Amino acid sequence: MKKTASIPEIYAAAVHRSDTCEFARLLGMEVTEIEGGCVRVAMSTEGTKNAHGTTHGGAIFAIADHAFGIAANMDGIDQIAISAYIRYFSVPAAGTLEAVARRVSETERTSVYTVDVYSGERLVASFEGVGFKIGVPGKKG
């Protein structure tokens, strides 16, 4: 996969953590862009087929969850997922998946992110993740 990363320097640490994540490396996930509050992650579908010969739902969930994790941890406050939900809409074409994560809500202790997963122009899944802030200064988890 060709890197076309557009990453502002302020997010370099978050992207580095993502790039060194064993699971992300195993699946070949790459952050391709961080802009306007959105995080984009790409992954090849090669080697992700299920018994039906289509991309495994777990692979689609994995890229969505990874994009959510990066987006939730970009601002320097550690967050962990406390819930996640995904809806599958269509079978992706062979090639590349792209997940686009954005924050939709935030409180002092939690945040909510949506992630849309695309195969080309086709929306294949929509994911919602709730993050819990474990790194809030002066607060006990």
N, C-alpha and C positions, 0 to 999 in steps of 0.2 A: 504494500500500500504506500503510495507516495505521500510524504508529509507536506501539507500546505498550511502548517500551523500559523495562526495569527493570535499570539498570546502576549498580552501586555505584561511587562516586567513585574508589575506588582503581584501577579498571580504565578510567578515562576516557581515558588516553593510548593504551592498546591499541585501544580502540574508535575513537578519532580516527584512528589509523593505518589501521584497517580502512575507515572511512568515506571516507578520501581516496585509497584504492587505486583506480587507474584501472579495472582489470578489474572490481572489485566494483561500481563506479559504472556501468560499461557494462552489466552484467547486472542492476543494480537490487538488489543484495544489501544487507540491513540486519541489524545485530545487534539482536535484539529483547529478549534477556535474558541476564544472567550471574548465575547463582545456584547455590550448592551445588556448585561445581566444574564446572558445565555451561555451555556457551556455546550459545545458540540464534541461528540466522541464518535469515532468510526471504528468499524470492525469488519473484517472479511467474514463471509458466511462459509468459507471453505472449511470442511471438517466438522460442521455443526448439524449434519442431517439426522433426523429422527428415523424411526422405522417406516414412515410413510414417504421418505425421500425428500422431505421439506425441512427447512430450518427449524431446529428444536426450539420449543417455547422457552426452555431454560436459557438458551443463548440470547434470545430476545430480552428476557427478564434481566440477564446478567449485564448487558450493555446499558439498559435503562437504569438499573440500580447503581452501576458504576458512575454514570453521568450525574445522577442524583447525589451520590457521595461527594463527588468533586465540587459540584455547585454548592452543596451545603457546608463545605469546609473551606471555601475560598477566602473567607474574611478573617481567618485566624482564630476563630472560636470552634473548638472541636465539637463535632456533632456525630451522633450515632442514630441509625434508623430505629424507630420504635414501631413503625408499621409501613407496609407497602402493599399496593394493590395494582394489578395490571389488567387491562382489557385488550384482547387480541381481535383485530379487525380483518386482516387478510394475510395470506401466505406471502412471505417476501420472495422476490426473485433472487436467483443466485447472484452473488456479487458482494456488495457491501451494505451493511446496516449503518445508519447514522442515528444517534440519539441526541435530542436537543432538550436540555434541562433549563428550567427557569423557576425562580421563587415566586410563589403566588400569595404567601401569607407568612407573617413572622410575629412572634411574641418574645418576651424576655427569655423564655425557656424552650420554645419550640419553633419549628418552621415547617412549611408545607411547600413541596416542589411538585411540578408536573414535568413529565418527560414524554415527548412524542418520539416514537421510533419509526424511521422511514427506510424504505427500500426504494432507492431512486426518489421519485416524486410521490410514491404511494405510502400513505400512513398505514403501518402494519400493527401498531400497538400504542396505547396510551397508559402511562404509569403515573401513580401518585404516591409520593413518599413523605412521611412525617419524620422530621429529625428532632432529636432531643439534644439540647446544648449541654455538654458535660464539661466544657471548658470556660464557663462564665466566671470571670474573676469575682471573688468574694461570695460565691454561692456554693453550697454543698449540694452534690448530685442527688 
